[in-house]
Amino acid sequence: MSSVPNTFENVKAVILSAHKNSTARDKISFYNSWAKNYEQDLAVLDYRAPILATSRISSHFSGAPEAAVVLDVACGTGLMAKQMKKNGYEHFVGVDGSEAMLEMARQSGLYEDLKQCMLGEDPLPGKWAGSFDVVVIVGALSVGQVPVEVARDLCKFAKPGGYICMTTRSNRDNLQYKASLEGLLGQLEEEGLWTRVEVTEVQQWERAVSEHEDGYIPGVVYLYKKL
């Protein structure tokens, strides 16, 4: 992919090609091949989720950010850690299914530990349960990517009183997934596992790539606190 010019139309074609991957392993292969161009391509899309999520976390987190330990789930190349670092956070553990993405994250020097894990198929290390001040998953909770059931694990790995921040898209193609996700988030609240802190709807989330959408698509940031 490195020889392809970094234009919106070419980035759009790259992302649409990912939708043709029917299995989880196919998708991992796609992300392995995309890793080197990933951050450049997302900049073309005006992808704002890491900035938006970090803003919502920082507006509520009352502890010292430099002391907090953050679990970055589906960390990719490390975009979320890079953004949180700007807001004073210093301790990151990352998980992703793509080894090539993890290698890029490793090169950032921001992560104290990185694990390869197929979310929804492979369990996260049990020793991590209840270990993190902040758990984030930004960008991966979407149709065809990470199953909604992963949200329960996110809660499990936060400390009592810790924050769990999630994002998803609100465009037409993702509405059914979003509804299922919100159903589970509400169920976990009813079970007394966490409480909702804030849900922030954003109209200009990123540039649309779907063939039946133009301009920008909307998205949402969910912030919960573990009880």
N, C-alpha and C positions, 0 to 999 in steps of 0.2 A: 504493500500500500504506500510505501514511502515515495514512490515515483509519481504518484497521482497529485496534481496541483491541489492546493488547499483552498478550494472555492466552495461556496455554499452548495452548489449543485452536486459537486463531487462528494462532499461530506454527506449530503442527503442520500446519495446512491449507496454509500458505504453502510449507513445505518439501515436503510431499507433492505439491504442484502442480508442483514442479521436476522430479519424477520423470517427468512426462508429456512433458517436452521431449526429443525424440528425437535432435536434432542438436546439435552443439557450438555452432552459432550461436544456436540456440534457448536453450541454457543461458546463453550470454553475455547475451542479451536479458533473461532472468530475473534474472541477477545485477545487471545495470544497474538494473533496476526495484527491486531489493531493497536497494541500497547504503545508502540513508539510514536504513533501519530495521534493518540487519544486526546491528550490535552490540547494540542493545536486544533484538532477538529471540534472539540467542545467549545473552544473560544470562538470559532466561526459561528457556532449555534447560539452564541450569547447565553450559554448555560449558566444560570445564576443560583442553582440549588445550594451549593456549598456556602455561598455568601448569605443567602436567606436563612438557612438552617443555623449557621453559626450565630447570626444576629439574634435569633429567637432563644437559643441556648444561653447566650451571654446576658440577655436581658433578665433572665430568671435565676441563673446560677449564682448563689450567694457566697460560695466558698472562694478560696484562693485558686484561680485557674491554673497557676503554675504548679500547684500541688495535686491537681485532679488527674486521675488516670482514665483515659478515654479508650473505649473499644470501638474501633472503626470497622463496621461490618460491610462487606463488599467494598473494600477500601480502594480498589482499582489502583491507579498510579499514585494516590496520595493527595488528591485535590482537597479533600475535607480536612486532613491534617494540616496541610499548608495554610488553609484559611483559618483554622482554629489557632494555629501557631501565631498568627498575626494578632489574635485576641488574647494572647498570654498563656494558652495551654501548651504544655511541654511534654506530656507523657502519653504516648500512643501505642496501642497494640492493634494490629490490623489482620483482617481475614479476607481472603478472596479465593475464588475458584481458579483464576488464571495465574499460572506461574510467571508468565511474561509480565503481567500487570504487577505482580508482587515484586518482581525484580526491579521494575521502575520505582515502586514504592521504597524498596530497599535502598536504592541509590539516592533517594531524597535525604536519608540520614535522620528521619523524624521518628521512626518506629523502634521501640525497644524490643518488639517481638512481632513476627509475621508468620501466619499459618495459612497453608493452602487448605481450603474446605469448600466442598460443593454444598452450598446452602440449600437446605431442604432435603438433602440426601445424606450428608455426613454430619454427625453431631459435633458441636463445638466442644472443646476440652472441658470436661466436668469440673476440673480444678478451678476454672474461671468463674464458676457460679458465685454470684454475690460479691464480685470483686471490683466493679467499675463505678466510678462516680458519674460518668456519662457514657451512654451507649448510643451510637449513631448508625443509621443506614440511610444513605442519601443517593438516590438515583436508581437503585436496584429493585425497589418495590413497585413492580410494573408488570403488565401482562406479558407473558412469555419469558419472564426473568425469574425472580425469586418468589416462591409460593407465599401466600399471605400468612400461613401457619408459622413462619419464621418469627413473627412478631412476639409470639409467646416465649421463644428463646431469648429475645432481646430483653424482655422483662426479667427473666431468670438470672441473667448475667449482671444486671445492675445491682448496686448496693441498696439496701433500704434507704430511702431518701434520695437515691440517685435519679438522674434524668434519662429518659429515653426519647430520642428525637428521630423521627421518620419522615420521609417525603414520598409523595407520589404525584403523578400527573393527573390532570382533570380533563384532558381532551377526550373526544368522543370514543376513540379506540380503547381507552383505559377505564371507562365509566363502570363497567361491570366488575372489573378487578377492584377498583376503588370502593365500590359498594360492599364487596366481600371483605375487604380490609377493614373498613369502618365498622362492619358488623362484628368482626373479631376484636377490634379495639374496645368496642363497647362491652362485649362479653367479658373481657379481661377486667374491665372496670367493675362490672357487676359481681365478678368473683372476688373482688377486693384485693386484686394484685397491684393495681396502680390507680392513680387518679389523673384525670385530664387537667393539664395546666393551660394549654392554649392550642387552638387550631387556627392557622393563618392561611387564608386563601390568597393566592397571588395570580393576577391576571397575565402578566408578562413573565412567564416561567422560562421559556426558551423558544427559539424559532421552530416553527412547525415543519415537520418533514413528511407527514402523511400526504398522500396524493390528493386527499379531499379536504385539506386544511391549508390555510394561508396565514401569513403574519406570525403571531406568537400564540402558543397554547398556554392555558392556565395550569397551575399546580397548587399543591398544598403542603404546609409543614405542620406535622403533629408533634406536640411536646407533652409527654406524660411524666409523672413522678411516681416511683415505686413506693409502695406502702410497706 
